[in-house]
Amino acid sequence: MTSGFESAARRWLVSGRVQGVGYRAFAARTARGLGLSGGASNLPGGQVLVVAEGPSHALDRLEAALWEGSRFARVQRVETSDASPADLLGEFDAEFRRER
């Protein structure tokens, strides 16, 4: 059993009405508030990719928030997978960094 404080990295592919509705900024603001690092980007197919690293309990909270989305978003699907350190080095439309 894990305590939830181990550092991990995850990626989420979010589908629905998630582009042009402030979803990336929402994801970045939420993740930053949880002390996570990573970013969010629009994808050509209309989805948003979110990648974050930090304590697993904070990643769980971010995932729950991603299902809610921004005010005008309509999230239909959130696919979750583990991320690698290389995923965190990508270029993001909305980056967030852990405050030290």
BELUR-V481731 format. One record per run of one state. SS is the DSSP state (alpha for helix, beta for strand, coil for the rest). FROM is the first residue (numbers start at 1). TO is the last residue. If there is no record, write none. Layout:
# BELUR-V481731
ss-><SS,SS>
from-><FROM,FROM>
to-><TO,TO>
This chain:
# BELUR-V481731
ss-><coil,beta,coil,alpha,coil,beta,coil,beta,alpha,coil,beta,coil,alpha,coil,beta,coil>
from-><1,7,18,23,34,37,43,48,56,69,74,83,85,89,94,97>
to-><6,17,22,33,36,42,47,55,68,73,82,84,88,93,96,100>
